[in-house]
Amino acid sequence: MKNFSSVYVPIAVIVLIFSGTQHLQGQELGFGCLGLVGGFGGYTSQGVHTDELNDFVSRYNKIHADSLYQGMDQFGNLKGFRLGLNLLRQNVQGMILTFKVFYENLIERKTGIILSASQQENTFTELAMKNFGIGIDIGTELTRSFSLKIIDATIVFSEIRFTESLHNPSGQIVNYVYTAEDAPIGVTLGTGFIFELIDDYVSLEGSAGYMFVEAGRMITTEGRYLTKSSRSAEKMRYVINSGGFNATLQLNIGVSL
């Protein structure tokens, strides 16, 4: 396994943030007596470093160079939706404190097309990441309608899937669905803003930061490992060797407690 020291430090930061917020509970609160609870939905873009997977793509393009009609592009950015709950959002003397949970479904797809003797063969590939996150953010009011998130920190439990679908000229379709042997646990650290559309109850929220994560060897339910190319038996060690920058834009709807 790779060294996770770069992840341990952000996790420690999150623990300290949770611990440090406990003394705020006795302060004067906004959003009614106890604060706000509500849901949110939005769109996420997640960068990842996929060195070995991109080598896989490069080898595909090189192996089929003589008959390649459409080369396969490289991976590096997954996009999709986020749904979640703000379990508690409190205004403590101008400081905005939020505890939240969320689910994300992020996907990146690439296609390669081969033409040989007027026959077309398509290869469809897909890298997918399902994230289950729990986190906290702390912000400060700059104006009545605009707040800056000083820190936005989450712990993320991920399910990683890679799908390779081969469509040959005879119409036969062969699918290989690989999942990570070990479910990755990642951490995101970032910042952002909250813009109130309807005071305290409907807001637009944006976040930007970095996700620390990696995903190792991939295997099908039949025991077939993802290899470095279709002509190699060497197993791919990391389908995602490190995380990357992310951005989320979401709409919050809150109810006072």
C-alpha positions, 0 to 999 in steps of 0.5 A: 500500500502507498503511504497515507501520511498525506491523508492522516494530517487532514483527518486529524484537522477534521477531528480537531475541528469537531472537538473545537466546536463543542464549546459553541453550543451554549452561545446565542444562536441564529436560525431560530432556537437550534438552527436549521436542518435541510437538504441540498442538491448540486453538481460536482466536478472532481479531478483525479490523477490516473497515471496507470489508467492513462497509460492503458489508454495510450497503449490502446491507441498505440496498439490500434494505431493503424486502424484507429478511427477515433482515439480514446481520450485520457481520464482525469475529471469525473462529474456528476450530482451531489445530494445531501442533508445539512443535519445542523446549520447554526449561526453562532454570533456571526460564525456559520457552523454546518454538519452535513452528510451527502452522496455523490455519483461521479462518472467519466466516459471515454470511447475508442473506435477502430475501423478495419476492412470497413467494419467498426469496433467500439470500445467504451470505458467508464470510470465511476466514483460513488462517494458517501461523505460526512463533514463540517464547514465553518464560515463567517458572515461578510454581509447579511446575505453573503458568508465565506466558508473558512474551511470545508472538510469531509471524510469520504467513503468511496466505491470505485468502478471501471467498466470496459465494454467491447462492441465487435462488428458481429454485434457481440458485446463483451462487458468487464466490470471492475471494482476496487479490491479495497474500498478507498477512504478519502478526505477533502479540504477546501473553502467556499461561499454561501449566498442567501437567496431567501434569508436563512432558508434558501441559499446557493452554496459553492465549494472548491478544494482538494480531495486526497484519495487513491484506489488500488487494484481492480477486479471483476466478480469472476476474478479477472484483474484490470491489466495495464493493456489488453495484451499484458498480464501485468496488473494495474496497481492503482486505477487512481493514484491520487486525488485532485481539485474539486468544485461543487455548486449546490442549492440548499433548502433549510427549515428552522428548528 
